Amino acid sequence: MKKIKYFAIMLLIPMILAVAGCSGKKKAVKYYDSDFISALEQGLQNRWNYTDTIKDTSNIKRSEYTKMVNEELNSVEDYKNKKFKNDNLHEEALEYINALHQQKAAISSYSDSSFPVKWSNSYNKRTDVLIKINKIHKLSFDSKYDSYWTEITRNGSSVENKSKREQQISTLIKHIKFKLSKNEDGFKTYDANVKNTTDYSFKTFLINVKLLNNKGVVVDTQPVSVENWSKKQTNQLEFETDKDFSRYKIVKDFIE
């Protein structure tokens, strides 16, 4: 009898271990990186196919704009709640879906004079994100869509370069620190030696220095400019004022 119980127990052990092993297995996580890329490519091609059917592209109707955007949204919208293995791609996927919604929001102003600007801004945003996605994962389309893709990459690169320039200018301005250098007859001179650390040279670099009192009220505004400022060149910026102030704020005016 004992021997029978022993064999019964020995037979149960593999079964118990198998059950324990199964319960310990984790369900594989499904990532949607490649699915999103495929959906993005298909959505763009659907949009381009529809655009080819529009008879007068110089006078696109409101319904046609809406259809164009929906061709893409219908393809990629669901991926905003999906898991991605590549965090950067996930971030840009969300940005792209938001850019499409921004285009759709612009269409609500179709009858207003503001529509061309809103549509252009949303188009710039959309092409900029597409350039970033393409850097993460090379997008592929049928050769018949080459002209569409060339237009998008050209505009996206332009937006990207403009954004890079603006960011570098903003950083340069943040690092300008004026110090009192002269005080004569109530007029005070403030100057700052500033190196152009950007990747760009400027024909004209004009900023406004807003002087604020301790209540945050602007008591004076002084323009400061530099002409023909080459990259890596250090220039002295200065302004004069007879006003008392607690702090200052530098605002970009005109830079080319």
Secondary structure, DSSP 4 states (H G I P E B T S, - for coil): -HHHHHHHHHHHHHHHHHHHHHHHPPPPPPP-HHHHHHHHHHHHHHHHHHHTT-S-TTS--HHHHHHHHHHHHHHHGGGGGS--SSHHHHHHHHHHHHHHHHHHHHHTTTTSTTHHHHHHHHHHHHHHHHHHHHHHS-----GGGHHHHHHHHHHHHHHHHHHHHHHHHHHHHHT---EEEEEETTEEEEEEEEE--SS--EEEEEEEEEEE-TTS-EEEEEEEEEEEE-TT-EEEEEEEE-S--SEEEEEEEEE-
